[in-house]
Amino acid sequence: MVCTYRPISSVDFFRNSLNALLNDSSVRFAYPLVNAYDSTDSITVIAKIPGVPKDSISILYENGTLIIKGTKNKISFTDNDKILLNERTGGDFEKSLKIPVKINDSAISATLVDGVLTIVLPKSDEVKPKTITIN
């Protein structure tokens, strides 16, 4: 049996696979990274936003979507600085999360402690589980 090896075809296959992976929205993560927890009474969203002051963050809940926006300070370098590694970015950010249940939007609360933003979205009474008493 004879197999033909085509290096250009392999490179194209690799490039196409990599492009598909990078363009898959389930693989990409937008800043800030968040965890969301669903409990009986509320949904809690925790976002790590180190170094961002609370006056640079805005939180909006509208039509079942929670939006976290803000601005990270840009790190400035002088012309004399030799950059060895620059992994931290600055600028505007935005994260949207679709909330799957009805929320009591008048009771939403948010706190920022040591760079950790915690948003508590209390569930509406109509979606909370109800205990039925037996007579």
N, C-alpha and C positions, 0 to 999 in steps of 0.2 A: 504494500500500500504506500502511495506517495502522498505526502502532505506538502502543500506549498505555503511557505511563510511569506507574508507580505507585511513588512514593518510599517509601511505607511498606513495600511488598513488598521493595524493594531493601534497606532497613534490616534487615528481618527475615532476609533471605537472608544478609546480611553477619554479623549476630549469630549465626545458626545455624552458619555456616561457622567463625567465630571460636571458638565454644563447642566445636565438634567438634575443631578444631585443639588447643585447650588441654586437652581431655580425652583426647587421644590419648597413651597412655603412651610411645610411641616418640619423642615430641617433648619431653616433660618430662625434665629432668635433676635428679636429687636430689644434694644436697651430701653428700659431696665428689665433685668430678668425678674420674674415674679413667680410666686407660688400662690395658689388659690385653694381654699379649703371650704367644703360644704358641710355645715353642721345642721342640726335640727332647726335652729332659730335664725341662722345668718350664714352669709358667705363672707369669708375673710380673705383679703388679698394682701400679700406681703411682698414689697418690692425693695430691693437693695439699691440705694441711691447715695453712696458715700460721697461726701464733699459737696453736696448740693444743698444750699440753704432753703428753708421752707418757703421763703418769699420768691424763690425761683421755680416753684412747682405749682401747677394748677391741676385740679381734679374735677372732672365733669361726668355726671351720670345722666344719660339722655336716651330715651327709647330703648332701654335694655342693654345699653353699652356703657361701660366704664372706660373713661379716657384719662390717662395720666400724661401730662405734658410738663416739660421743664427745660432748663438750660444748664448745662455743665460748663463751668469756667474753662476756657481754653488755656493751655499751658504755653507760655511764651518763652521763646529762646532768643538769645542774641546772636548776632552774626559771628561772634567769637566762640560760641558754644559748639562743641563737637558732639553731635547726638549719637550715643551708643545704642540706645534702644528707646523706642517711642511707641508704647502699646496703649497708653491712655489717650482717649480722644476727648474733645470738647465740642460744645455746640448744642443745638436744640435736639430734643428727643421727644418721642410720642409713642405710647403703647395703648392699644385698644383691646378690651376684653369683652366678649359677648357674655352677659349674665343670663343663665338659662331659666331663672325663675323670677316671679314678680317680687319687687323690692319695695319696702317702705322708704321711699326716697327722702322723706322729711327727717328720718332718724339716722342717716348715714353719718359715720364719724371717721376721722382720720387723725393719726398721730405720726410724728417723725421723731425717732429717738436714735441717736448714734448712727445715722445714715440708713436706718431701716424704716420705711414707710409702711404703716399698717392701716388698711382701710376695712372697716366693718360695715357690711351692707345687710341690715336686718331684713329678713324675709317678711313679706306681707302676711297678715294673719290668715288670709284665704288659702295660702299654699303650705302653711305649717300643718303637720300631722295633728289630728284631733283624736282625743281619747273618748271613747263612747262608754258611758256608764250603763251597766245592766241593771234594770229595775226588778 
